[in-house]
Amino acid sequence: MIKIGIVLGSTRPGRRGEQVARWVHERAADRAEVEFELIDLLDHPLPPLAEPPMANPGRFPDEHTERWAEAVGACDGFVFVTPEYNHSVSGALKTAFDHLHAEWAGKAAGFVSYGSAGGARAVEQLRLVCGALQLADVSPQVTLPLATEFENFTVFKPGEYQLAALDTLLDHVVAWSTALAPLRTGDAEAEIRAQMGLIIEGLRAKDLEVLKGIYAEDVVSFDVEPPLQHVGLDAKLANWAKVFTFFEKVDYELRDLTLTVRADLAVGHGFGRVSGILRDGTAVDGMWVRATFCFRKLGGAWKIVHDQASVPFDIATGRGVTDLRP
Ligand SMILES: Cc1cc2nc3c(=O)[nH]c(=O)nc-3n(C[C@H](O)[C@H](O)[C@H](O)COP(=O)(O)O)c2cc1C
């Protein structure tokens, strides 16, 4: 199901924006087959920008940014409810855009603006920002001047005709968000392969911090070693840490990785082999295992939520067959 975030771009005490965002949300909620979520920037207070988001995709400098990435990453499109401040957008909304990068791309954006002059100039600026982020902006928009759509410039009382404009805007955002889905999964496969590259990088460097970024907090791993399952990130990392105690130098090969990606879920399989030099200087080739990976897009990044590694077993002896090669 397509999910559209209705982003309330004003955080000012006494803001008019809250009334407008609720009106959009209530109207949108009537639509079947589409989920709409009101995303209030007051719930996502962001510090001054610390790190360019494109420097380390999927890794965030603080908890606020990670939560924000999760909210944006979970959406397929957006309706931005924006005020106009000095012919532009609010600082809070611009900051919210700047904190993320990949999480915006390949999605649709529509605008509901309000202000003394209806907020039209703020939307013109937002369209430029969207262009930079590969957010596809739809043309229909809703423009709400304070003088005509707010009683005493205070209480939001939009004319009936505004509902028709809002419906058209929502039609377009939903249609574009749906149509752009292949673009989003196209990027996904490259992102997942990059994540898998981090496993190799992390193992070669014996760096648990790198490996930590690849797995979900609640990962369930059916690894080759007992116990039957390793539940949670700490257990999975402990398993890798154990490998580091045996090996002086570690290497990892991953072959024939095949991926199938849908929305925020992906499955993959391939062959993996850990090899290297043991503490006593012995070089070991290791064994090829069959590996299966399940990924979910969490907080804007693809994480392994489940993996399994196995070797076939010989029925006669009950032993694992460890010398097969792909
Ligand atoms: C600092 C500031 C600058 C503003 N500049 C403009 C402007 O350039 N054009 C306009 O049409 N309205 C402008 N307004 C009016 C706002 O659009 C209007 O107050 C709106 O309700 C602000 O949104 P909010 O109540 O959700 O914060 C400005 C308001 C403020 C506080």
The ligand as an SDF file (V2000), in Angstrom:
LIG
                    3D

 31 33  0  0  0  0  0  0  0  0999 V2000
    8.3160   35.9860    9.9780 C   0  0  0  0  0  0  0  0  0  0  0  0
    7.0990   35.9810    9.1130 C   0  0  0  0  0  0  0  0  0  0  0  0
    7.1970   36.3570    7.8030 C   0  0  0  0  0  0  0  0  0  0  0  0
    6.0960   36.3270    6.9860 C   0  0  0  0  0  0  0  0  0  0  0  0
    6.2230   36.6520    5.6850 N   0  0  0  0  0  0  0  0  0  0  0  0
    5.1830   36.4890    4.8400 C   0  0  0  0  0  0  0  0  0  0  0  0
    5.3530   36.6780    3.4510 C   0  0  0  0  0  0  0  0  0  0  0  0
    6.4420   36.9680    2.9720 O   0  0  0  0  0  0  0  0  0  0  0  0
    4.2900   36.4600    2.6420 N   0  0  0  0  0  0  0  0  0  0  0  0
    3.0820   36.1000    3.1180 C   0  0  0  0  0  0  0  0  0  0  0  0
    2.1540   35.9250    2.3360 O   0  0  0  0  0  0  0  0  0  0  0  0
    2.8680   35.9330    4.4530 N   0  0  0  0  0  0  0  0  0  0  0  0
    3.9060   36.1030    5.3130 C   0  0  0  0  0  0  0  0  0  0  0  0
    3.7400   35.9150    6.6660 N   0  0  0  0  0  0  0  0  0  0  0  0
    2.4030   35.5490    7.1550 C   0  0  0  0  0  0  0  0  0  0  0  0
    2.3640   34.0500    7.4050 C   0  0  0  0  0  0  0  0  0  0  0  0
    2.3300   33.3310    6.2020 O   0  0  0  0  0  0  0  0  0  0  0  0
    1.1850   33.7010    8.2640 C   0  0  0  0  0  0  0  0  0  0  0  0
    1.3710   34.3450    9.5060 O   0  0  0  0  0  0  0  0  0  0  0  0
    1.0410   32.2220    8.4920 C   0  0  0  0  0  0  0  0  0  0  0  0
   -0.0470   31.9740    9.3470 O   0  0  0  0  0  0  0  0  0  0  0  0
    2.3010   31.6270    9.1230 C   0  0  0  0  0  0  0  0  0  0  0  0
    2.1510   30.2770    9.3390 O   0  0  0  0  0  0  0  0  0  0  0  0
    1.9730   29.6640   10.8110 P   0  0  0  0  0  0  0  0  0  0  0  0
    0.8460   30.4200   11.4700 O   0  0  0  0  0  0  0  0  0  0  0  0
    1.6090   28.2260   10.6190 O   0  0  0  0  0  0  0  0  0  0  0  0
    3.2700   29.8700   11.5060 O   0  0  0  0  0  0  0  0  0  0  0  0
    4.8370   35.9640    7.5090 C   0  0  0  0  0  0  0  0  0  0  0  0
    4.7360   35.6070    8.8520 C   0  0  0  0  0  0  0  0  0  0  0  0
    5.8480   35.6090    9.6410 C   0  0  0  0  0  0  0  0  0  0  0  0
    5.7290   35.1670   11.0810 C   0  0  0  0  0  0  0  0  0  0  0  0
  1  2  1  0
  2  3  1  0
  2 30  2  0
  3  4  2  0
  4  5  1  0
  4 28  1  0
  5  6  2  0
  6  7  1  0
  6 13  1  0
  7  8  2  0
  7  9  1  0
  9 10  1  0
 10 11  2  0
 10 12  1  0
 12 13  2  0
 13 14  1  0
 14 15  1  0
 14 28  1  0
 15 16  1  0
 16 17  1  0
 16 18  1  0
 18 19  1  0
 18 20  1  0
 20 21  1  0
 20 22  1  0
 22 23  1  0
 23 24  1  0
 24 25  2  0
 24 26  1  0
 24 27  1  0
 28 29  2  0
 29 30  1  0
 30 31  1  0
M  END
$$$$
